[in-house]
């Protein structure tokens, strides 16, 4: 079944138009200017489209026509792409509207070869979170249970994404949450990942007990990106609904100290709780960013 591709800027389709209120005419190039990104991991790749090409936004009929354009993946399944796959992206548009507006349509199809996707990690990995004024929190990450989650976290950590970020949300007796570049719970990394938990169709037996690390998300099951939380006390109501992916091996006393920090009405600490550096030992392996074509 053909699936819609995630479109980052849905209305940014290039066009060259000839001014006329009833039948403007002109040419719309559907795919030449789009930038196609294949993100995720080998065997789990997903297509994103970004296009900043300008078009004539003064004509409401043209604007509506562009807004209705959809992109589909004609071969392969979005979210399951692997390196070497040849994919075809097709722009779907209203032929009758194009005719009524006198538009000439160009380049409805774009072919792309998938490359640059990193293999998912397996096994267990040692993580260190160095917290300013406190010291090291050490964790063991479980890529056998949550390979997508761990691979995403490791990639962000070892590219320095988490360095200098804060624990922006603290609830004593529950958890401490961090990993937001905005520092207020509204931000994340540039891509989201599949939620690896039971309610999302993934077997994940890890429980949200004291010292467990898990991914924060919005109401959408597949909305996690960079924000994570560490359990201060067990919270079984989270089991099966959030992607736990490891556990503290040393430094629970630091979590205790952070959890004791005074907070405001929104659970934001009154004194900054900053991570100086987050690293994961990969035993000599490198972890590159996926390519963009």
C-alpha positions as a printed Julia matrix, in Angstrom:
293×3 Matrix{Float64}:
  0.0    0.0     0.0
  1.29   3.45   -0.88
  1.95   5.6     2.15
  2.14   9.34    2.46
  5.61  10.72    3.1
  6.19  13.12    5.97
  6.34  16.6     4.47
  8.26  19.19    6.46
  7.08  22.22    4.49
  3.94  21.09    2.72
  3.21  24.32    0.87
  6.69  25.01   -0.43
  6.29  23.8    -4.03
  8.07  25.81   -6.68
  6.17  27.48   -9.49
  6.56  30.1   -12.18
  3.23  31.8   -12.79
  1.75  34.25  -15.25
 -0.56  36.72  -13.55
 -4.27  36.38  -14.33
 -7.02  36.28  -11.77
 -9.26  33.64  -13.37
 -6.76  31.46  -15.23
 -3.2   32.38  -14.24
 -1.44  29.68  -16.23
  2.28  29.01  -15.78
  4.38  26.0   -14.8
  4.66  24.14  -11.52
  7.66  21.86  -11.02
  6.58  19.24   -8.5
  9.83  17.48   -7.55
 12.98  19.08   -9.0
 13.48  21.39   -6.06
 12.51  19.09   -3.22
 15.2   17.86   -0.82
 14.64  14.26    0.18
 16.06  13.06    3.5
 16.15   9.39    4.47
 16.32   9.28    8.25
 16.29   6.59   10.88
 18.24   3.35   10.71
 19.04   0.63    8.2
 15.85  -1.36    7.71
 13.83   1.34    9.49
 14.46   4.3     7.17
 11.8    6.92    6.65
 11.42   9.58    3.96
 11.14  13.29    4.77
 10.63  16.05    2.21
 11.81  19.64    2.59
 11.24  22.32   -0.05
 11.77  26.06    0.31
 11.14  27.0    -3.33
  8.95  30.09   -3.59
  5.78  30.3    -5.63
  3.17  32.98   -6.25
  1.22  33.13   -3.01
 -0.93  36.07   -4.1
 -3.33  33.88   -6.04
 -5.6   31.99   -3.64
 -6.52  29.35   -6.24
 -2.85  28.5    -6.82
 -2.25  28.47   -3.08
 -5.11  25.99   -2.59
 -3.85  23.84   -5.48
 -0.38  23.62   -3.94
 -1.77  22.89   -0.48
 -3.59  19.84   -1.83
 -0.49  18.21   -3.37
  0.49  14.94   -1.67
  3.69  12.91   -1.97
  3.58   9.12   -1.99
  6.21   6.42   -1.95
  5.53   4.29   -5.02
  7.78   1.38   -4.03
  8.96   0.18   -0.64
  7.31   0.9     2.69
  8.03   4.11    4.56
  9.64   3.28    7.9
 11.21   0.04    6.59
 13.76   1.38    4.07
 17.28  -0.05    3.84
 20.52   1.09    2.26
 20.55   0.31   -1.46
 16.78   0.53   -1.89
 15.67   2.42   -5.01
 12.6    4.48   -4.19
 10.26   6.52   -6.33
  8.5    9.59   -4.94
  5.4   10.68   -6.79
  3.5   13.92   -6.43
 -0.27  13.51   -6.5
 -2.27  16.53   -7.64
 -5.69  17.46   -9.01
 -5.56  17.28  -12.79
 -8.9   19.0   -13.12
 -7.74  21.95  -10.98
 -4.52  22.18  -12.94
 -6.52  22.34  -16.17
 -8.93  24.94  -14.81
 -6.0   27.12  -13.75
 -4.16  26.65  -17.02
 -1.13  25.14  -15.3
  1.6   23.08  -16.91
  2.87  20.36  -14.58
  6.48  19.18  -14.68
  8.47  16.41  -13.01
  5.81  14.5   -11.13
  8.26  11.74  -10.19
 11.65  11.73   -8.43
 13.87   8.66   -8.0
 16.19   8.34   -5.0
 18.64   5.67   -3.84
 18.71   5.09   -0.08
 22.15   5.35    1.54
 23.89   6.46    4.72
 21.6    4.73    7.21
 23.41   3.35   10.26
 22.72  -0.18   11.46
 20.74  -0.5    14.68
 22.81  -1.27   17.76
 22.46  -4.51   19.69
 23.81  -5.49   23.09
 24.53  -3.36   26.16
 26.31   0.0    26.32
 27.85   1.99   29.16
 26.62   5.58   29.41
 27.95   8.38   31.61
 26.11  11.61   32.43
 28.39  14.14   34.07
 26.23  16.55   36.09
 27.58  19.95   37.07
 28.32  20.25   40.82
 27.43  16.58   41.46
 29.48  14.09   39.45
 28.77  11.02   37.33
 25.58   9.09   36.76
 26.46   5.76   35.13
 23.91   3.71   33.24
 23.71   0.48   31.28
 21.7    0.89   28.06
 19.84  -2.14   26.68
 19.86  -2.16   22.87
 18.55  -5.72   22.76
 15.26  -4.56   24.27
 15.02  -1.11   22.68
 17.38  -0.96   19.66
 15.83   2.11   18.02
 15.71   4.06   21.27
 19.27   3.2    22.27
 20.66   3.82   18.77
 18.97   7.24   18.69
 20.18   8.17   22.2
 23.75   7.0    21.49
 23.9    8.96   18.24
 22.75  12.15   19.96
 25.04  11.66   22.96
 28.18  11.0    20.99
 27.66  13.93   18.65
 27.51  16.17   21.75
 23.8   16.97   21.53
 23.19  16.61   25.28
 26.29  18.46   26.45
 25.27  21.55   28.42
 21.55  20.74   28.48
 19.57  20.7    31.73
 17.17  18.63   33.75
 14.29  21.03   33.2
 11.49  19.09   34.93
 11.87  17.58   38.38
  9.22  15.79   40.43
 10.4   14.31   43.71
  9.2   10.76   44.17
  8.6   10.41   40.43
 11.39  11.33   37.98
 13.88  13.92   36.65
 13.57  14.88   32.98
 16.12  16.43   30.61
 17.47  16.47   27.06
 15.52  19.45   25.71
 17.65  22.02   23.8
 14.98  24.64   24.58
 15.21  23.87   28.28
 11.47  24.06   28.88
 10.01  20.79   27.6
  9.05  22.09   24.15
 12.12  21.08   22.15
 13.86  18.02   20.8
 16.2   16.72   18.12
 15.49  16.95   14.4
 13.78  13.58   14.1
 11.34  11.46   16.06
 11.5    7.7    16.54
  9.14   4.78   16.92
  8.02   4.27   20.5
  9.33   0.89   21.65
  6.7   -0.11   24.21
  3.84  -2.57   24.47
  1.01  -0.13   23.78
  2.74   0.65   20.46
  3.07  -2.98   19.41
  6.66  -3.49   20.63
  7.59  -6.03   23.3
  9.51  -4.15   26.0
  9.57  -5.9    29.41
 11.62  -3.19   31.19
  9.7   -1.73   34.15
  9.78   1.87   35.32
 11.48   1.11   38.6
 13.88   3.3    40.55
 16.89   4.3    38.39
 15.43   3.28   35.03
 15.94   5.66   32.07
 13.07   6.08   29.6
 12.08   8.33   26.69
  9.7   11.25   27.14
  7.11  11.87   24.44
  3.91  13.73   23.63
  0.54  12.0    23.25
  1.69  10.51   19.95
  3.3    7.1    20.39
  6.06   7.88   17.88
  6.93  11.41   19.04
 10.03  10.77   21.2
 13.2   12.48   19.99
 15.79  13.6    22.56
 14.05  14.17   25.88
 14.46  11.41   28.47
 13.7   10.89   32.14
 15.26   8.92   34.98
 12.98   7.37   37.57
 13.39   8.64   41.14
 10.86   6.09   42.4
  8.98   3.28   40.68
  5.94   4.26   38.6
  4.22   1.14   37.26
  1.56   3.19   35.48
  4.26   4.06   32.9
  5.04   0.41   32.12
  4.09  -0.5    28.57
  3.36   3.13   27.68
  6.88   4.61   27.53
 10.13   3.25   26.1
 12.42   2.29   28.97
 15.9    1.52   27.65
 18.38   1.16   30.51
 19.13   1.55   34.19
 21.53   3.34   36.52
 24.49   1.29   37.75
 26.15   4.07   39.79
 25.09   7.54   40.87
 21.55   7.09   42.15
 22.59   9.39   44.99
 22.97  12.16   42.42
 19.44  11.57   41.15
 18.28  11.8    44.77
 20.01  15.17   45.19
 18.56  16.54   41.97
 15.09  15.31   42.98
 15.38  17.28   46.23
 15.85  20.56   44.31
 13.18  23.19   44.9
 10.9   23.74   41.9
  8.25  26.19   40.76
  4.59  25.49   39.92
  5.6   23.92   36.58
  8.16  21.54   38.16
 11.02  23.64   36.81
 14.02  23.74   39.21
 14.69  27.11   40.83
 18.42  26.39   40.57
 19.83  25.12   37.28
 20.58  21.38   37.08
 22.94  21.07   34.14
 24.5   18.09   32.36
 28.08  18.96   31.49
 28.65  15.97   29.22
 26.88  12.78   28.14
 28.84   9.98   26.48
 28.32   6.34   25.54
 31.14   3.85   25.03
 30.94   2.28   21.56
 34.21   0.33   21.75
 35.75   1.97   18.72
 32.68   2.12   16.49
 31.67   5.4    14.88
 28.15   6.7    14.63
 27.54   8.99   11.65
 24.51  11.03   10.66
 22.31   9.66    7.84
 22.92  11.27    4.46
 20.6   13.79    2.86
 20.03  13.73   -0.91
